[in-house]
Amino acid sequence: MDGISCDRCGAALLVGTDVRYVVSIDVRAAWDVMETTREELQRDHSAEISALLRKLEGMDAAAAERQVHCAFRFDLCPRCQREYVKGPLPPLK
Ligand SMILES: [Zn+2]
């Protein structure tokens, strides 16, 4: 079959004929903009860098990257799109 399927319910979606929806989720680490002073630039950052390296040690590259950025892309049929937009962020368990 010349098509794709809904990533939520598995319904077949024919490219070019069926209405489908694309969900793109981009999760990035965010840093607040800080005002950098001359003192801050000249300060010794070696302790902070060592702490960061210790934290990343033992973590595989993919897990480390996921902490900074991960992206998802899903195709949805119209029925699943209506359900998805009602609550795109699932409640905490
Ligand atoms: Zn669906």
PDB file of the backbone (N, CA, C, O) and the ligand in Angstrom, with CONECT records:
HET     ZN  A 101       1
ATOM      1  N   MET A   1       0.858  -1.191   0.000  1.00  0.00           N
ATOM      2  CA  MET A   1       0.000   0.000   0.000  1.00  0.00           C
ATOM      3  C   MET A   1       0.890   1.236   0.000  1.00  0.00           C
ATOM      4  O   MET A   1       1.952   1.257   0.621  1.00  0.00           O
ATOM      5  N   ASP A   2       0.433   2.268  -0.712  1.00  0.00           N
ATOM      6  CA  ASP A   2       1.223   3.474  -0.847  1.00  0.00           C
ATOM      7  C   ASP A   2       0.764   4.491   0.191  1.00  0.00           C
ATOM      8  O   ASP A   2       0.024   5.421  -0.130  1.00  0.00           O
ATOM      9  N   GLY A   3       1.198   4.317   1.421  1.00  0.00           N
ATOM     10  CA  GLY A   3       0.764   5.246   2.447  1.00  0.00           C
ATOM     11  C   GLY A   3       1.519   5.051   3.731  1.00  0.00           C
ATOM     12  O   GLY A   3       2.502   4.313   3.792  1.00  0.00           O
ATOM     13  N   ILE A   4       1.048   5.722   4.753  1.00  0.00           N
ATOM     14  CA  ILE A   4       1.650   5.616   6.074  1.00  0.00           C
ATOM     15  C   ILE A   4       0.539   5.266   7.033  1.00  0.00           C
ATOM     16  O   ILE A   4      -0.621   5.156   6.634  1.00  0.00           O
ATOM     17  N   SER A   5       0.878   5.091   8.279  1.00  0.00           N
ATOM     18  CA  SER A   5      -0.165   4.767   9.245  1.00  0.00           C
ATOM     19  C   SER A   5      -0.129   5.741  10.415  1.00  0.00           C
ATOM     20  O   SER A   5       0.891   6.366  10.704  1.00  0.00           O
ATOM     21  N   CYS A   6      -1.267   5.848  11.069  1.00  0.00           N
ATOM     22  CA  CYS A   6      -1.390   6.705  12.250  1.00  0.00           C
ATOM     23  C   CYS A   6      -0.504   6.109  13.344  1.00  0.00           C
ATOM     24  O   CYS A   6      -0.581   4.915  13.632  1.00  0.00           O
ATOM     25  N   ASP A   7       0.335   6.948  13.949  1.00  0.00           N
ATOM     26  CA  ASP A   7       1.243   6.455  14.984  1.00  0.00           C
ATOM     27  C   ASP A   7       0.530   6.176  16.302  1.00  0.00           C
ATOM     28  O   ASP A   7       1.131   5.612  17.216  1.00  0.00           O
ATOM     29  N   ARG A   8      -0.730   6.557  16.416  1.00  0.00           N
ATOM     30  CA  ARG A   8      -1.459   6.307  17.661  1.00  0.00           C
ATOM     31  C   ARG A   8      -2.335   5.064  17.550  1.00  0.00           C
ATOM     32  O   ARG A   8      -2.302   4.205  18.432  1.00  0.00           O
ATOM     33  N   CYS A   9      -3.120   4.958  16.474  1.00  0.00           N
ATOM     34  CA  CYS A   9      -4.069   3.840  16.379  1.00  0.00           C
ATOM     35  C   CYS A   9      -3.714   2.840  15.293  1.00  0.00           C
ATOM     36  O   CYS A   9      -4.283   1.751  15.231  1.00  0.00           O
ATOM     37  N   GLY A  10      -2.759   3.219  14.427  1.00  0.00           N
ATOM     38  CA  GLY A  10      -2.338   2.277  13.393  1.00  0.00           C
ATOM     39  C   GLY A  10      -3.177   2.316  12.126  1.00  0.00           C
ATOM     40  O   GLY A  10      -2.924   1.546  11.200  1.00  0.00           O
ATOM     41  N   ALA A  11      -4.176   3.200  12.065  1.00  0.00           N
ATOM     42  CA  ALA A  11      -5.013   3.286  10.866  1.00  0.00           C
ATOM     43  C   ALA A  11      -4.171   3.665   9.654  1.00  0.00           C
ATOM     44  O   ALA A  11      -3.271   4.500   9.750  1.00  0.00           O
ATOM     45  N   ALA A  12      -4.466   3.051   8.518  1.00  0.00           N
ATOM     46  CA  ALA A  12      -3.739   3.359   7.286  1.00  0.00           C
ATOM     47  C   ALA A  12      -4.148   4.734   6.790  1.00  0.00           C
ATOM     48  O   ALA A  12      -5.327   5.088   6.818  1.00  0.00           O
ATOM     49  N   LEU A  13      -3.174   5.504   6.337  1.00  0.00           N
ATOM     50  CA  LEU A  13      -3.430   6.847   5.802  1.00  0.00           C
ATOM     51  C   LEU A  13      -2.794   6.911   4.427  1.00  0.00           C
ATOM     52  O   LEU A  13      -1.576   6.792   4.290  1.00  0.00           O
ATOM     53  N   LEU A  14      -3.604   7.097   3.432  1.00  0.00           N
ATOM     54  CA  LEU A  14      -3.080   7.161   2.075  1.00  0.00           C
ATOM     55  C   LEU A  14      -2.532   8.556   1.790  1.00  0.00           C
ATOM     56  O   LEU A  14      -3.246   9.552   1.907  1.00  0.00           O
ATOM     57  N   VAL A  15      -1.276   8.611   1.420  1.00  0.00           N
ATOM     58  CA  VAL A  15      -0.637   9.897   1.123  1.00  0.00           C
ATOM     59  C   VAL A  15      -1.339  10.537  -0.073  1.00  0.00           C
ATOM     60  O   VAL A  15      -1.527   9.895  -1.107  1.00  0.00           O
ATOM     61  N   GLY A  16      -1.719  11.789   0.073  1.00  0.00           N
ATOM     62  CA  GLY A  16      -2.324  12.515  -1.040  1.00  0.00           C
ATOM     63  C   GLY A  16      -3.833  12.446  -1.064  1.00  0.00           C
ATOM     64  O   GLY A  16      -4.470  13.231  -1.766  1.00  0.00           O
ATOM     65  N   THR A  17      -4.429  11.522  -0.313  1.00  0.00           N
ATOM     66  CA  THR A  17      -5.890  11.440  -0.319  1.00  0.00           C
ATOM     67  C   THR A  17      -6.475  11.599   1.078  1.00  0.00           C
ATOM     68  O   THR A  17      -7.448  12.333   1.251  1.00  0.00           O
ATOM     69  N   ASP A  18      -5.907  10.930   2.076  1.00  0.00           N
ATOM     70  CA  ASP A  18      -6.441  11.038   3.436  1.00  0.00           C
ATOM     71  C   ASP A  18      -5.893  12.276   4.133  1.00  0.00           C
ATOM     72  O   ASP A  18      -4.734  12.655   3.962  1.00  0.00           O
ATOM     73  N   VAL A  19      -6.773  12.895   4.932  1.00  0.00           N
ATOM     74  CA  VAL A  19      -6.309  13.993   5.784  1.00  0.00           C
ATOM     75  C   VAL A  19      -5.506  13.370   6.914  1.00  0.00           C
ATOM     76  O   VAL A  19      -5.944  12.416   7.557  1.00  0.00           O
ATOM     77  N   ARG A  20      -4.347  13.915   7.140  1.00  0.00           N
ATOM     78  CA  ARG A  20      -3.540  13.449   8.261  1.00  0.00           C
ATOM     79  C   ARG A  20      -2.903  14.654   8.926  1.00  0.00           C
ATOM     80  O   ARG A  20      -2.855  15.746   8.360  1.00  0.00           O
ATOM     81  N   TYR A  21      -2.424  14.439  10.123  1.00  0.00           N
ATOM     82  CA  TYR A  21      -1.815  15.515  10.912  1.00  0.00           C
ATOM     83  C   TYR A  21      -0.413  15.086  11.321  1.00  0.00           C
ATOM     84  O   TYR A  21      -0.162  13.914  11.603  1.00  0.00           O
ATOM     85  N   VAL A  22       0.486  16.050  11.348  1.00  0.00           N
ATOM     86  CA  VAL A  22       1.854  15.782  11.773  1.00  0.00           C
ATOM     87  C   VAL A  22       2.080  16.482  13.105  1.00  0.00           C
ATOM     88  O   VAL A  22       1.848  17.685  13.230  1.00  0.00           O
ATOM     89  N   VAL A  23       2.530  15.728  14.094  1.00  0.00           N
ATOM     90  CA  VAL A  23       2.883  16.288  15.392  1.00  0.00           C
ATOM     91  C   VAL A  23       4.403  16.340  15.470  1.00  0.00           C
ATOM     92  O   VAL A  23       5.071  15.312  15.355  1.00  0.00           O
ATOM     93  N   SER A  24       4.944  17.530  15.664  1.00  0.00           N
ATOM     94  CA  SER A  24       6.386  17.695  15.829  1.00  0.00           C
ATOM     95  C   SER A  24       6.653  18.207  17.232  1.00  0.00           C
ATOM     96  O   SER A  24       6.156  19.264  17.621  1.00  0.00           O
ATOM     97  N   ILE A  25       7.432  17.463  17.984  1.00  0.00           N
ATOM     98  CA  ILE A  25       7.748  17.856  19.360  1.00  0.00           C
ATOM     99  C   ILE A  25       9.254  18.053  19.453  1.00  0.00           C
ATOM    100  O   ILE A  25      10.034  17.179  19.075  1.00  0.00           O
ATOM    101  N   ASP A  26       9.645  19.199  19.956  1.00  0.00           N
ATOM    102  CA  ASP A  26      11.045  19.562  20.046  1.00  0.00           C
ATOM    103  C   ASP A  26      11.318  19.926  21.508  1.00  0.00           C
ATOM    104  O   ASP A  26      10.836  20.949  21.993  1.00  0.00           O
ATOM    105  N   VAL A  27      12.076  19.106  22.195  1.00  0.00           N
ATOM    106  CA  VAL A  27      12.337  19.343  23.619  1.00  0.00           C
ATOM    107  C   VAL A  27      13.797  19.744  23.787  1.00  0.00           C
ATOM    108  O   VAL A  27      14.707  18.959  23.519  1.00  0.00           O
ATOM    109  N   ARG A  28      14.002  20.964  24.231  1.00  0.00           N
ATOM    110  CA  ARG A  28      15.370  21.488  24.347  1.00  0.00           C
ATOM    111  C   ARG A  28      15.623  22.013  25.749  1.00  0.00           C
ATOM    112  O   ARG A  28      14.720  22.531  26.406  1.00  0.00           O
ATOM    113  N   ALA A  29      16.847  21.873  26.190  1.00  0.00           N
ATOM    114  CA  ALA A  29      17.248  22.509  27.436  1.00  0.00           C
ATOM    115  C   ALA A  29      17.230  24.017  27.207  1.00  0.00           C
ATOM    116  O   ALA A  29      17.643  24.495  26.150  1.00  0.00           O
ATOM    117  N   ALA A  30      16.758  24.748  28.183  1.00  0.00           N
ATOM    118  CA  ALA A  30      16.679  26.203  28.052  1.00  0.00           C
ATOM    119  C   ALA A  30      17.545  26.859  29.110  1.00  0.00           C
ATOM    120  O   ALA A  30      17.534  26.474  30.279  1.00  0.00           O
ATOM    121  N   TRP A  31      18.274  27.829  28.685  1.00  0.00           N
ATOM    122  CA  TRP A  31      19.086  28.596  29.623  1.00  0.00           C
ATOM    123  C   TRP A  31      18.599  30.029  29.602  1.00  0.00           C
ATOM    124  O   TRP A  31      18.335  30.596  28.542  1.00  0.00           O
ATOM    125  N   ASP A  32      18.486  30.593  30.760  1.00  0.00           N
ATOM    126  CA  ASP A  32      18.133  32.005  30.815  1.00  0.00           C
ATOM    127  C   ASP A  32      19.352  32.823  30.436  1.00  0.00           C
ATOM    128  O   ASP A  32      20.487  32.478  30.764  1.00  0.00           O
ATOM    129  N   VAL A  33      19.093  33.893  29.750  1.00  0.00           N
ATOM    130  CA  VAL A  33      20.202  34.766  29.352  1.00  0.00           C
ATOM    131  C   VAL A  33      20.742  35.458  30.602  1.00  0.00           C
ATOM    132  O   VAL A  33      20.000  36.073  31.367  1.00  0.00           O
ATOM    133  N   MET A  34      22.039  35.340  30.783  1.00  0.00           N
ATOM    134  CA  MET A  34      22.653  35.969  31.952  1.00  0.00           C
ATOM    135  C   MET A  34      23.522  37.127  31.477  1.00  0.00           C
ATOM    136  O   MET A  34      24.062  37.117  30.371  1.00  0.00           O
ATOM    137  N   GLU A  35      23.634  38.093  32.323  1.00  0.00           N
ATOM    138  CA  GLU A  35      24.535  39.187  32.011  1.00  0.00           C
ATOM    139  C   GLU A  35      25.931  38.754  32.459  1.00  0.00           C
ATOM    140  O   GLU A  35      26.163  38.496  33.640  1.00  0.00           O
ATOM    141  N   THR A  36      26.845  38.678  31.509  1.00  0.00           N
ATOM    142  CA  THR A  36      28.188  38.212  31.819  1.00  0.00           C
ATOM    143  C   THR A  36      29.082  39.398  32.163  1.00  0.00           C
ATOM    144  O   THR A  36      29.188  40.366  31.411  1.00  0.00           O
ATOM    145  N   THR A  37      29.698  39.293  33.289  1.00  0.00           N
ATOM    146  CA  THR A  37      30.595  40.376  33.717  1.00  0.00           C
ATOM    147  C   THR A  37      32.039  39.946  33.477  1.00  0.00           C
ATOM    148  O   THR A  37      32.328  38.768  33.270  1.00  0.00           O
ATOM    149  N   ARG A  38      32.933  40.923  33.510  1.00  0.00           N
ATOM    150  CA  ARG A  38      34.367  40.633  33.351  1.00  0.00           C
ATOM    151  C   ARG A  38      34.832  39.677  34.451  1.00  0.00           C
ATOM    152  O   ARG A  38      35.633  38.777  34.201  1.00  0.00           O
ATOM    153  N   GLU A  39      34.321  39.880  35.682  1.00  0.00           N
ATOM    154  CA  GLU A  39      34.710  39.013  36.801  1.00  0.00           C
ATOM    155  C   GLU A  39      34.279  37.568  36.530  1.00  0.00           C
ATOM    156  O   GLU A  39      35.010  36.621  36.820  1.00  0.00           O
ATOM    157  N   GLU A  40      33.080  37.424  35.970  1.00  0.00           N
ATOM    158  CA  GLU A  40      32.565  36.078  35.678  1.00  0.00           C
ATOM    159  C   GLU A  40      33.449  35.387  34.638  1.00  0.00           C
ATOM    160  O   GLU A  40      33.749  34.200  34.760  1.00  0.00           O
ATOM    161  N   LEU A  41      33.864  36.140  33.613  1.00  0.00           N
ATOM    162  CA  LEU A  41      34.703  35.552  32.564  1.00  0.00           C
ATOM    163  C   LEU A  41      36.076  35.152  33.103  1.00  0.00           C
ATOM    164  O   LEU A  41      36.676  34.186  32.632  1.00  0.00           O
ATOM    165  N   GLN A  42      36.567  35.898  34.092  1.00  0.00           N
ATOM    166  CA  GLN A  42      37.917  35.639  34.613  1.00  0.00           C
ATOM    167  C   GLN A  42      37.917  34.628  35.755  1.00  0.00           C
ATOM    168  O   GLN A  42      38.976  34.149  36.162  1.00  0.00           O
ATOM    169  N   ARG A  43      36.741  34.303  36.269  1.00  0.00           N
ATOM    170  CA  ARG A  43      36.636  33.380  37.402  1.00  0.00           C
ATOM    171  C   ARG A  43      37.108  31.983  36.982  1.00  0.00           C
ATOM    172  O   ARG A  43      37.016  31.609  35.813  1.00  0.00           O
ATOM    173  N   ASP A  44      37.604  31.234  37.939  1.00  0.00           N
ATOM    174  CA  ASP A  44      38.053  29.869  37.678  1.00  0.00           C
ATOM    175  C   ASP A  44      36.825  28.944  37.637  1.00  0.00           C
ATOM    176  O   ASP A  44      36.141  28.767  38.645  1.00  0.00           O
ATOM    177  N   HIS A  45      36.558  28.362  36.472  1.00  0.00           N
ATOM    178  CA  HIS A  45      35.387  27.502  36.295  1.00  0.00           C
ATOM    179  C   HIS A  45      35.741  26.030  36.384  1.00  0.00           C
ATOM    180  O   HIS A  45      34.886  25.186  36.113  1.00  0.00           O
ATOM    181  N   SER A  46      36.976  25.685  36.757  1.00  0.00           N
ATOM    182  CA  SER A  46      37.424  24.288  36.691  1.00  0.00           C
ATOM    183  C   SER A  46      36.599  23.365  37.598  1.00  0.00           C
ATOM    184  O   SER A  46      36.352  22.213  37.240  1.00  0.00           O
ATOM    185  N   ALA A  47      36.175  23.854  38.758  1.00  0.00           N
ATOM    186  CA  ALA A  47      35.387  22.997  39.659  1.00  0.00           C
ATOM    187  C   ALA A  47      34.037  22.653  39.021  1.00  0.00           C
ATOM    188  O   ALA A  47      33.589  21.509  39.094  1.00  0.00           O
ATOM    189  N   GLU A  48      33.394  23.638  38.400  1.00  0.00           N
ATOM    190  CA  GLU A  48      32.096  23.389  37.754  1.00  0.00           C
ATOM    191  C   GLU A  48      32.243  22.449  36.567  1.00  0.00           C
ATOM    192  O   GLU A  48      31.404  21.574  36.353  1.00  0.00           O
ATOM    193  N   ILE A  49      33.316  22.630  35.794  1.00  0.00           N
ATOM    194  CA  ILE A  49      33.547  21.758  34.633  1.00  0.00           C
ATOM    195  C   ILE A  49      33.808  20.329  35.097  1.00  0.00           C
ATOM    196  O   ILE A  49      33.303  19.382  34.494  1.00  0.00           O
ATOM    197  N   SER A  50      34.594  20.163  36.164  1.00  0.00           N
ATOM    198  CA  SER A  50      34.866  18.826  36.700  1.00  0.00           C
ATOM    199  C   SER A  50      33.573  18.167  37.162  1.00  0.00           C
ATOM    200  O   SER A  50      33.357  16.981  36.917  1.00  0.00           O
ATOM    201  N   ALA A  51      32.713  18.931  37.830  1.00  0.00           N
ATOM    202  CA  ALA A  51      31.439  18.386  38.317  1.00  0.00           C
ATOM    203  C   ALA A  51      30.569  17.943  37.144  1.00  0.00           C
ATOM    204  O   ALA A  51      29.923  16.897  37.201  1.00  0.00           O
ATOM    205  N   LEU A  52      30.559  18.740  36.087  1.00  0.00           N
ATOM    206  CA  LEU A  52      29.764  18.392  34.907  1.00  0.00           C
ATOM    207  C   LEU A  52      30.310  17.119  34.254  1.00  0.00           C
ATOM    208  O   LEU A  52      29.544  16.241  33.857  1.00  0.00           O
ATOM    209  N   LEU A  53      31.628  17.027  34.147  1.00  0.00           N
ATOM    210  CA  LEU A  53      32.237  15.839  33.531  1.00  0.00           C
ATOM    211  C   LEU A  53      31.960  14.591  34.364  1.00  0.00           C
ATOM    212  O   LEU A  53      31.726  13.515  33.814  1.00  0.00           O
ATOM    213  N   ARG A  54      31.987  14.736  35.703  1.00  0.00           N
ATOM    214  CA  ARG A  54      31.669  13.586  36.569  1.00  0.00           C
ATOM    215  C   ARG A  54      30.226  13.141  36.343  1.00  0.00           C
ATOM    216  O   ARG A  54      29.927  11.948  36.323  1.00  0.00           O
ATOM    217  N   LYS A  55      29.342  14.118  36.173  1.00  0.00           N
ATOM    218  CA  LYS A  55      27.924  13.816  35.955  1.00  0.00           C
ATOM    219  C   LYS A  55      27.736  13.067  34.631  1.00  0.00           C
ATOM    220  O   LYS A  55      26.923  12.147  34.545  1.00  0.00           O
ATOM    221  N   LEU A  56      28.497  13.469  33.594  1.00  0.00           N
ATOM    222  CA  LEU A  56      28.351  12.853  32.270  1.00  0.00           C
ATOM    223  C   LEU A  56      29.072  11.510  32.182  1.00  0.00           C
ATOM    224  O   LEU A  56      28.774  10.699  31.305  1.00  0.00           O
ATOM    225  N   GLU A  57      30.020  11.277  33.090  1.00  0.00           N
ATOM    226  CA  GLU A  57      30.747  10.008  33.084  1.00  0.00           C
ATOM    227  C   GLU A  57      29.776   8.863  33.346  1.00  0.00           C
ATOM    228  O   GLU A  57      28.905   8.966  34.210  1.00  0.00           O
ATOM    229  N   GLY A  58      29.921   7.808  32.623  1.00  0.00           N
ATOM    230  CA  GLY A  58      29.059   6.663  32.850  1.00  0.00           C
ATOM    231  C   GLY A  58      27.729   6.778  32.128  1.00  0.00           C
ATOM    232  O   GLY A  58      26.970   5.811  32.056  1.00  0.00           O
ATOM    233  N   MET A  59      27.444   7.963  31.591  1.00  0.00           N
ATOM    234  CA  MET A  59      26.208   8.139  30.843  1.00  0.00           C
ATOM    235  C   MET A  59      26.569   7.940  29.365  1.00  0.00           C
ATOM    236  O   MET A  59      27.527   8.542  28.880  1.00  0.00           O
ATOM    237  N   ASP A  60      25.814   7.107  28.650  1.00  0.00           N
ATOM    238  CA  ASP A  60      26.192   6.923  27.250  1.00  0.00           C
ATOM    239  C   ASP A  60      25.866   8.184  26.449  1.00  0.00           C
ATOM    240  O   ASP A  60      25.095   9.035  26.893  1.00  0.00           O
ATOM    241  N   ALA A  61      26.459   8.287  25.277  1.00  0.00           N
ATOM    242  CA  ALA A  61      26.354   9.509  24.479  1.00  0.00           C
ATOM    243  C   ALA A  61      24.903   9.851  24.152  1.00  0.00           C
ATOM    244  O   ALA A  61      24.513  11.019  24.169  1.00  0.00           O
ATOM    245  N   ALA A  62      24.110   8.828  23.855  1.00  0.00           N
ATOM    246  CA  ALA A  62      22.709   9.080  23.491  1.00  0.00           C
ATOM    247  C   ALA A  62      21.937   9.651  24.679  1.00  0.00           C
ATOM    248  O   ALA A  62      21.135  10.570  24.514  1.00  0.00           O
ATOM    249  N   ALA A  63      22.177   9.112  25.871  1.00  0.00           N
ATOM    250  CA  ALA A  63      21.474   9.615  27.061  1.00  0.00           C
ATOM    251  C   ALA A  63      21.901  11.049  27.356  1.00  0.00           C
ATOM    252  O   ALA A  63      21.075  11.885  27.723  1.00  0.00           O
ATOM    253  N   ALA A  64      23.196  11.331  27.195  1.00  0.00           N
ATOM    254  CA  ALA A  64      23.686  12.690  27.433  1.00  0.00           C
ATOM    255  C   ALA A  64      23.037  13.656  26.452  1.00  0.00           C
ATOM    256  O   ALA A  64      22.648  14.760  26.833  1.00  0.00           O
ATOM    257  N   GLU A  65      22.917  13.247  25.195  1.00  0.00           N
ATOM    258  CA  GLU A  65      22.317  14.111  24.182  1.00  0.00           C
ATOM    259  C   GLU A  65      20.834  14.356  24.475  1.00  0.00           C
ATOM    260  O   GLU A  65      20.331  15.462  24.280  1.00  0.00           O
ATOM    261  N   ARG A  66      20.132  13.302  24.950  1.00  0.00           N
ATOM    262  CA  ARG A  66      18.703  13.457  25.262  1.00  0.00           C
ATOM    263  C   ARG A  66      18.470  14.474  26.367  1.00  0.00           C
ATOM    264  O   ARG A  66      17.402  15.082  26.447  1.00  0.00           O
ATOM    265  N   GLN A  67      19.492  14.662  27.235  1.00  0.00           N
ATOM    266  CA  GLN A  67      19.326  15.656  28.301  1.00  0.00           C
ATOM    267  C   GLN A  67      19.310  17.065  27.734  1.00  0.00           C
ATOM    268  O   GLN A  67      18.783  17.983  28.362  1.00  0.00           O
ATOM    269  N   VAL A  68      19.877  17.239  26.567  1.00  0.00           N
ATOM    270  CA  VAL A  68      19.979  18.573  25.970  1.00  0.00           C
ATOM    271  C   VAL A  68      18.900  18.798  24.914  1.00  0.00           C
ATOM    272  O   VAL A  68      18.301  19.871  24.850  1.00  0.00           O
ATOM    273  N   HIS A  69      18.654  17.774  24.083  1.00  0.00           N
ATOM    274  CA  HIS A  69      17.696  17.951  22.997  1.00  0.00           C
ATOM    275  C   HIS A  69      17.142  16.604  22.536  1.00  0.00           C
ATOM    276  O   HIS A  69      17.889  15.640  22.367  1.00  0.00           O
ATOM    277  N   CYS A  70      15.858  16.549  22.341  1.00  0.00           N
ATOM    278  CA  CYS A  70      15.278  15.393  21.657  1.00  0.00           C
ATOM    279  C   CYS A  70      14.056  15.860  20.874  1.00  0.00           C
ATOM    280  O   CYS A  70      13.363  16.797  21.270  1.00  0.00           O
ATOM    281  N   ALA A  71      13.816  15.200  19.775  1.00  0.00           N
ATOM    282  CA  ALA A  71      12.728  15.596  18.893  1.00  0.00           C
ATOM    283  C   ALA A  71      11.907  14.365  18.521  1.00  0.00           C
ATOM    284  O   ALA A  71      12.438  13.264  18.377  1.00  0.00           O
ATOM    285  N   PHE A  72      10.609  14.573  18.371  1.00  0.00           N
ATOM    286  CA  PHE A  72       9.704  13.499  17.984  1.00  0.00           C
ATOM    287  C   PHE A  72       8.836  13.982  16.826  1.00  0.00           C
ATOM    288  O   PHE A  72       8.547  15.172  16.697  1.00  0.00           O
ATOM    289  N   ARG A  73       8.430  13.036  15.994  1.00  0.00           N
ATOM    290  CA  ARG A  73       7.528  13.368  14.896  1.00  0.00           C
ATOM    291  C   ARG A  73       6.541  12.220  14.747  1.00  0.00           C
ATOM    292  O   ARG A  73       6.936  11.060  14.626  1.00  0.00           O
ATOM    293  N   PHE A  74       5.266  12.549  14.756  1.00  0.00           N
ATOM    294  CA  PHE A  74       4.227  11.528  14.652  1.00  0.00           C
ATOM    295  C   PHE A  74       3.220  11.924  13.575  1.00  0.00           C
ATOM    296  O   PHE A  74       2.954  13.106  13.359  1.00  0.00           O
ATOM    297  N   ASP A  75       2.669  10.918  12.907  1.00  0.00           N
ATOM    298  CA  ASP A  75       1.552  11.122  11.991  1.00  0.00           C
ATOM    299  C   ASP A  75       0.294  10.676  12.709  1.00  0.00           C
ATOM    300  O   ASP A  75       0.283   9.632  13.361  1.00  0.00           O
ATOM    301  N   LEU A  76      -0.767  11.465  12.592  1.00  0.00           N
ATOM    302  CA  LEU A  76      -2.025  11.118  13.247  1.00  0.00           C
ATOM    303  C   LEU A  76      -3.177  11.180  12.259  1.00  0.00           C
ATOM    304  O   LEU A  76      -3.191  12.014  11.353  1.00  0.00           O
ATOM    305  N   CYS A  77      -4.145  10.289  12.444  1.00  0.00           N
ATOM    306  CA  CYS A  77      -5.387  10.346  11.670  1.00  0.00           C
ATOM    307  C   CYS A  77      -6.266  11.437  12.302  1.00  0.00           C
ATOM    308  O   CYS A  77      -5.980  11.868  13.419  1.00  0.00           O
ATOM    309  N   PRO A  78      -7.322  11.890  11.622  1.00  0.00           N
ATOM    310  CA  PRO A  78      -8.161  12.964  12.182  1.00  0.00           C
ATOM    311  C   PRO A  78      -8.752  12.627  13.560  1.00  0.00           C
ATOM    312  O   PRO A  78      -8.823  13.495  14.431  1.00  0.00           O
ATOM    313  N   ARG A  79      -9.173  11.380  13.756  1.00  0.00           N
ATOM    314  CA  ARG A  79      -9.757  11.003  15.060  1.00  0.00           C
ATOM    315  C   ARG A  79      -8.712  11.141  16.180  1.00  0.00           C
ATOM    316  O   ARG A  79      -9.008  11.676  17.248  1.00  0.00           O
ATOM    317  N   CYS A  80      -7.506  10.659  15.926  1.00  0.00           N
ATOM    318  CA  CYS A  80      -6.457  10.737  16.947  1.00  0.00           C
ATOM    319  C   CYS A  80      -5.980  12.170  17.150  1.00  0.00           C
ATOM    320  O   CYS A  80      -5.597  12.542  18.259  1.00  0.00           O
ATOM    321  N   GLN A  81      -5.999  12.980  16.088  1.00  0.00           N
ATOM    322  CA  GLN A  81      -5.631  14.398  16.243  1.00  0.00           C
ATOM    323  C   GLN A  81      -6.590  15.079  17.207  1.00  0.00           C
ATOM    324  O   GLN A  81      -6.161  15.838  18.076  1.00  0.00           O
ATOM    325  N   ARG A  82      -7.903  14.813  17.061  1.00  0.00           N
ATOM    326  CA  ARG A  82      -8.889  15.437  17.955  1.00  0.00           C
ATOM    327  C   ARG A  82      -8.641  15.032  19.401  1.00  0.00           C
ATOM    328  O   ARG A  82      -8.767  15.856  20.306  1.00  0.00           O
ATOM    329  N   GLU A  83      -8.291  13.778  19.622  1.00  0.00           N
ATOM    330  CA  GLU A  83      -8.008  13.312  20.986  1.00  0.00           C
ATOM    331  C   GLU A  83      -6.699  13.901  21.507  1.00  0.00           C
ATOM    332  O   GLU A  83      -6.605  14.303  22.667  1.00  0.00           O
ATOM    333  N   TYR A  84      -5.692  13.949  20.637  1.00  0.00           N
ATOM    334  CA  TYR A  84      -4.365  14.415  21.060  1.00  0.00           C
ATOM    335  C   TYR A  84      -4.388  15.868  21.526  1.00  0.00           C
ATOM    336  O   TYR A  84      -3.805  16.200  22.558  1.00  0.00           O
ATOM    337  N   VAL A  85      -5.059  16.732  20.766  1.00  0.00           N
ATOM    338  CA  VAL A  85      -5.031  18.158  21.115  1.00  0.00           C
ATOM    339  C   VAL A  85      -5.805  18.472  22.395  1.00  0.00           C
ATOM    340  O   VAL A  85      -5.661  19.559  22.954  1.00  0.00           O
ATOM    341  N   LYS A  86      -6.618  17.532  22.858  1.00  0.00           N
ATOM    342  CA  LYS A  86      -7.331  17.755  24.123  1.00  0.00           C
ATOM    343  C   LYS A  86      -6.369  17.733  25.310  1.00  0.00           C
ATOM    344  O   LYS A  86      -6.614  18.373  26.333  1.00  0.00           O
ATOM    345  N   GLY A  87      -5.272  16.987  25.163  1.00  0.00           N
ATOM    346  CA  GLY A  87      -4.325  16.907  26.283  1.00  0.00           C
ATOM    347  C   GLY A  87      -2.950  16.455  25.827  1.00  0.00           C
ATOM    348  O   GLY A  87      -2.549  15.322  26.093  1.00  0.00           O
ATOM    349  N   PRO A  88      -2.223  17.335  25.141  1.00  0.00           N
ATOM    350  CA  PRO A  88      -0.905  16.919  24.633  1.00  0.00           C
ATOM    351  C   PRO A  88       0.125  16.612  25.716  1.00  0.00           C
ATOM    352  O   PRO A  88       1.105  15.912  25.463  1.00  0.00           O
ATOM    353  N   LEU A  89      -0.096  17.136  26.927  1.00  0.00           N
ATOM    354  CA  LEU A  89       0.825  16.824  28.030  1.00  0.00           C
ATOM    355  C   LEU A  89       0.101  15.913  29.016  1.00  0.00           C
ATOM    356  O   LEU A  89      -0.779  16.369  29.747  1.00  0.00           O
ATOM    357  N   PRO A  90       0.458  14.641  29.044  1.00  0.00           N
ATOM    358  CA  PRO A  90      -0.211  13.722  29.971  1.00  0.00           C
ATOM    359  C   PRO A  90       0.015  14.164  31.418  1.00  0.00           C
ATOM    360  O   PRO A  90       1.077  14.689  31.751  1.00  0.00           O
ATOM    361  N   PRO A  91      -0.989  13.951  32.278  1.00  0.00           N
ATOM    362  CA  PRO A  91      -0.827  14.335  33.691  1.00  0.00           C
ATOM    363  C   PRO A  91       0.247  13.468  34.361  1.00  0.00           C
ATOM    364  O   PRO A  91       0.525  12.357  33.909  1.00  0.00           O
ATOM    365  N   LEU A  92       0.838  13.974  35.424  1.00  0.00           N
ATOM    366  CA  LEU A  92       1.839  13.214  36.182  1.00  0.00           C
ATOM    367  C   LEU A  92       1.193  11.992  36.801  1.00  0.00           C
ATOM    368  O   LEU A  92       0.038  12.027  37.226  1.00  0.00           O
ATOM    369  N   LYS A  93       1.950  10.916  36.847  1.00  0.00           N
ATOM    370  CA  LYS A  93       1.405   9.682  37.464  1.00  0.00           C
ATOM    371  C   LYS A  93       1.808   9.602  38.908  1.00  0.00           C
ATOM    372  O   LYS A  93       1.451   8.645  39.596  1.00  0.00           O
TER     373      LYS A  93
HETATM  374 ZN    ZN A 101      -5.310   7.307  14.624  1.00  0.00          ZN2+
END
